[in-house]
Amino acid sequence: MRKNTSGPRFKALLEAANITTTGFAKFWGTEAQNIHNWYTRGVPAYRMEEVARLLSVNSEWLKTGEGQKDSPRLLASDPGGDTFDAQSIRGVYTVPASSDIELPFYKEAPIASGCGKTHVIQDPDQSIRLPRAHLDALEIRHTDAICTHMIGNSMAEKIEDGSTLAIDRGLTQVVDGEIYAIEHDGMLRIKYLHRMPGNALRLRSHNSAEYPDEIFRAAQIDEQRIHVLGWVFWWSTLNKRRPVLPFL
């Protein structure tokens, strides 16, 4: 696989078109720092085609510097979208106006009626929408983002029972102290995770007074089918009660 060295070429294309980092970030719906990071890290692989089409260059050339620079085709104009002026490169480009991403919803459900066993599956009747800019700022691929509901009070007061939360399936490597969704023998659980010696794993609840730490050795992780679904990056915590109006 050829190395992604697109950063300097991406920066040069913006400079040639007199496009500032801030201006491109605003158009893209993200933070200027994320665009600045692309100058050194390169354009993310999942963004390469979009950025190449926008700047009217060949995506392979943008990525590696090899092959034909000019794109064989231009991005078609969409009257309902937003325009971005890159005249000094070629033309005026248009992108879809939508700024939200629809996330599929997952839930814990019985495998079969009356069997008592559960698994985590997609619910085709539910979804939520989150701002595209939020996902891009965290460098989350849109296809990796899913949502679910918090079940129980093990993460209270951090994440209340019934709250909707979003998960990045692209980040399953455990970073100590971060919140993850896991599937534990078919059960959906939300916990702080910590790595332990010998490939063991510690599960910690925010409500530690009622839910003490759980430690699973490597063999137990396999035996109990403990699988990290992804990093929890957003949640909506519900208020426990409606405020009481005074003097009534």
Phi, psi and omega in degrees: 000130180288141182290143177280106179243032190287343187309304181298324180290320177299315180298317181295324179295319178294317180296322180295331180265005182057040178256124180280160175302316180296318181296317179293320179297319179296317178297320184282346180078037180219186181273149180300327181297324179296318178293319178299323179297330180295334180297327181257320183275340185095158176296131179304144184304321183284353177254352190303312183296317181296314182294319179298317179295319181298321182264006175058045175232163177289131184296326179291321176296317180299318183289313190243344185084003182255155177084193183286134181284312185290140176286141179286350180211159180253158176289126182295147181281140178236109184301338182272001184257190178263145181257151180226119187275112174235048189302322185288348172265297173180109167078186176246129187250153184230139176234159180301145184282340184299133180246007181248151176243132178271121183260130176293151184255135178241151182212162172273129184217152178299142176291318178209154183300125174081359184275340179081352179265144180236167171209168182260121183224165178281140175258107184292348184267357183229152174194166172227163178242134176235152179299133177304321182299327180295315180293318181295323180297330179265005180055045178261125176294134185300325181287346179269350186271129175226171179226164178200184176248147172284130179246121178091179186248021183291337179254007175293144004272006182289304179231113186282156176305130180092351179295148172273138178224159182241145188231137174261105180288348178281349179242093180248349176290133186284123170252119188308130175089355177275159181267132181230156168263134178230154170253117185246098183051043178091354181262134178274123182228146178241119186212157161287138178243145176222135176284147179232159178303148179075026181062025175279168184221135176252129176256126182235135177263150174293324176273068187289342179295324180262337185232094180293163180302147175239132179240128181240124174289166183304317180296322179292325179300318178289315183297320184264009175052057177270119187229125178283119179280325180160175182276132177277115185248354181203146173206154176248108182271125183276143175290144184284334184210157174276136182296145179272127179286133180285158172064028176244000000 
